[in-house]
Amino acid sequence: MTKPAPYPAIEPFDKRWLAAGGPHELYIEQSGDPEGIPAVYLHGGPGGGCQPSQRRLFDPQRFRAVLFDQRGAGLSRPRRCLEDNTTQHLIADMERIREALGIERWLVVGGSWGALLALAYAQAHPQRVTGLVLRAVFLGTKDQVDWALEEAPKTFYPELWRAFVNLLPAEERDNPLAAYGARLEESDPAVHAPAAYVWHDFEQALAVLKPGNPTLPASLDRLAGAARRIPDSPFVEWHYFKHDCFLAPGQILENAGRLAGIPGVIVQGRHDLLCPPATSRALAARWPEAELRVVEGAGHSLSEPGVGEAVLEAIEGFKERLG
């Protein structure tokens, strides 16, 4: 059977900012059929922001696709704002958006961090979810963060790990994630910008199966004042990881019973270093309505061979089920 291809590029029929309390205004867009099957896409990161290519996962003749940038991400305002920015705030934002758009229930689609947020939302508001399409399940645990950003690169890319650690002064190398995090918290761009560049590039190399020959700069000082947009995701990621993603230990798995009755598809790259298959399998074991689909020869990213097609195929299945 031929895998479905992404739909042609499409422009939203609606763009708006929605006040979300405090300083936050959320960027929201809708594309496709205003009377179609409601679906919401949750971007990764946290802090990654949505991309126009993600609209192409949804049949514009059948879906009313909602994309929004989470607090501190993308076009939402203020940029990189961490005040009142927790998992619970993001869940409340989804309800705020759903109500503002007059949607009763929707299909929830997300990958990596977006998969965690989709699960947390569905556990809090199961009556609002018609189905879940998840890619690369992330549960927000300290063990999973430690694996993704320390143990996996140590094991599979030791030269990249050494480069990441050796950019730091010797006295900061015992806990490199915290050392980079402390730099991200500095107000001076000469300090936080180089840390953000390195964090972003390091993580991106781990997100694909064949990153080529990933390299990091020879020194952080050389990156100060670089003519490059400072990525948002490292700041927001560190904020969430530092606080255990604002979840109780093991919360998502322990509350898997709340997903009862919600159909789901989990798409998992076989060689995903950031969110390994064991995590998706553990969730599927506690959620009988979920189907786990493993993509061979693929890593973490939606752009990995076969992964985007598998996500699209899962959404297509819900088009028939919900239509």
N, C-alpha and C positions, 0 to 999 in steps of 0.2 A: 504494500500500500504506500502510495506517495505521500510524503509528509507535506502538510499545508505550508504555503509560503506566506510571509507577512503581507498584509494588505497595503495598497498604495498609500503614500504619504497623504495626510489629511490635516486640514486646519480646524481648530475648535470652532463650534458655533456659539460658544459662550466662554468669556474670560472675566474673572472678577477677583477682588480681594474681600475677604470676610473677616471682620473684627472677631478676635478670639479671646478677648480679655487681656488686661495688662497691656504691654506694648505690642502684642502680636497681631499681625494681619496675615491671613493665609491666602496664598495664591491658589486659585481653583480654575480648572478648565473642563469643559465638556465637549466631546466630539461624537460623531456618529448620528444616530437617529434619536431625536428628543423624546420619541415615544417608544424607544427600543428597550431591551432588557437592561436594567441598571447594573452596572459593574463599576467597581472602584479599584484603582491600581495604587499599590503602596510601594514607594521607592525604597531603595536600600540605604546603607550607610551605617548608622543613622547620619543624616546630613547630606545625602547624595543628591537629592532633588530629582524631579522627573525629567524625562527626555522626550522630544517629539517622536522618536522611533517607537516608544512604548504605546503610542496610540495605535500603531499598526498591528498590534496583537488582537484587536477587536474588529470584527466584521462591522463596517460602518452602516450597513443596511439593517443590522439586527440588534446592535448594542448601543446603549447610551453610556459611553465610557467617561468616567470621572477620574481625572488625575489631579493631585494637589501636592504642593510642596509643604513638607512638614515644618514645624517651628524651627527657625534658624537656618533653613535650607532653601536653595534655589531662589525663586522670586518672592518667597514669603519675607515679610519684614518684621523686625530689623534683621539684617543679615547676621548669621552666626550668633543670634541672641540665645543665651542659655538660661535666662531668667524664666521661671515657671515652665521649664522644658523637661518633662518627665514622660515616661510611658503612659501614665494615667492622664496627663494633659493631652497626649496624642489620641488616646481612645476617646476622650471627651470631644476633641476636635472632629473626629469622624462622625460622631453623633450630631454635632453642630452642623456639619456640612450636609449630612443626610437630611436633616430636618429643613435646612435652608433651601435645599433643592426639591423638597417635596417627594422624597423617595421613601417608600415603605420598607423595602428589603432590597438587598443587592448582593451580587456575586463579588467576593473579595479575592483579589489577586495580589501576591507579593512574593518577593524573593529575598533570601538572606535576612537582613534586618526587617525588610518588609514582610517576610514570612512570620517572624516573631510578632510584629505588630498585628498582623492578620489574626494570628492565633489568640493573642491577648484580647483583641476586640471581640472575636467570636465567642470566647469564654465569658466575656462580660455581657455581651448582647446577642446571645444565640438566636433569638427570635428575629433579628434583623438580617440574618445571613442566609442566602439561598444556596451557597456553596463556597468552597475554598479551593483555589489553585495556588499551590505553594511551590517555590523552587528553593532548594538548598536550605533546609530547615536550620534556623539558628534559635537556640533556646535562651541565650543571654546569660549563661552560667559562667562563673569565673573559670572553671575548668575548660570550657569551650573557648573562651577568649585566650587563655594561656596556651591552649593547643594551637589555635589559629595564628597567633602573632609571635609565639616563641618556639614551642616544641616542633611544629610542622616545618618552619624554616630551618631550625637547627638540624632537623633530620634530613630534609630533602634538598635544601639550598644552603648548606653550611657556609659557603663563600659569601652569599648574600647576607646571611645573618651576621657574619663577622664584619662585613662592611657597615651594616646598620649599627652595630654596637660600637665599632671602633671610631665612628664619627664623634662619639661622646668623649669627654675627658675621662681619664682612667677611673677617677673616683665616682663616676656616675654609671659605670658599666654593670654593676651588680644587679640593677633593676632598670633596664633600658626603657621599658614602656613608661614607667613612672618618670624617668628623666626626660623623655620626650614630652610627656604630658605636662610636666612643670614648665617646660619651655612654651608649650602651646598656651598656657595660662598667663604668660607674660604679656603686658600691654604693648611692649616695644616691638614693631614689625621686624626689626633687625634680629630679634630673638625668635619670635614665633613663626615668622614666614619660612625660614630655612627648615625648622622642625616640621612644619606642615608639608612642605615639598617632599621631604624624605619619607615621612610617614605614608603619604599618599602613594609615592612611587614604589615603596617597599610592599605595600598591601596589594597594589595593582599587579605586581609581578607574581604574587601568590594566587591571583584570581583566575589565571588561565593555565592550561595544561602545558603549553609550549610558549613560554615568555621570551624565547630567544636567549640572549645573553644579558640578563638584567644587570645594570650597574647603578651605583650610587655615586654622588660626587666625592671628590677627594677630601673636602672639608665643608663644614656648615658655613664657615665664614664666606666662602665663595658664592653662596646662594643668597646672601643678604643683598637686597636691592635688585634681585633678578627680575627681568622684564617678563613676568609671568603672573597670571592671575592666581592669587593664593586660594587653594582649594578649601572649601568649607568643611568637608566631611571629617578631617582629622580633629578639629576642635569639638565638633558635636559627638563624634565617636568617643573621644577621651572622656568627655563629660558623662556619657552613659556608662562606659566601661568602669570608670572610677567609682560609680555608684551602683554597680552590679545590675545595670539596666533598670534600676528602680523596681526590681522584682524580688520577691522572697526566694530563698534558695529552692531550686527545683520546681518553681511555681507552675510553669507551663505544662510540664509532664504530669505533675500531680493533679492538675485540673483538667486533664484530657477528657475525663468523663463528661465535662460540660459540652463537649463537641458532639455528643450522641445525637443522631438524627440529621447531622449536617453532612452532606456528601462532599468528598474532597479528592483531589489528585495531588500527589507529591512528586515533583520532578527532581531527580537527584543525579548529578554527575558522578560517575564511578570514582574519579580521581580528584574529587573536590578536596583541596587541602584546608580551606577555611571552614567549611561546614561538611565534615565527612559523612559518608553514607550511614554509619552506625547511628547517628542522631536521627535521621529521617526514619530509619527502621524502628528505633525505640518509640517514636511518636506513633507510627503506623500500628505498632503492636497494641497500643492503648486506644486506638481510634478505629473501630471496625469498619466504619463507612469510608475510610480512606483507601485509595489505591496508590501504591508506591510504584513509580516508573523510573527505573535506573537507566541512564544514558551512558552507554559504554564509550570509553575513549574520550571523556569530557571532564573538564574541571568545573570551576565554580560559576563563572560569569554567564549571563544570559546570552552573550555573544559566542559562547563555546559551540563547536560543531554539534548539532543535534539537540542542544538544550533549548534554544529559542523555539525550534520547531516543535519540541515536545510540550512546551508551555502553550504554544498556539493551538496545538492539537487538543490539549486538555480544555482550553477555553471553548474551542469549537464543539467539544462534547457537551458542554453546559449550554451552548446555544440551542442544541437540539433538545436537551432535557428541560430547559426552562422556557423555550419558545413555544 
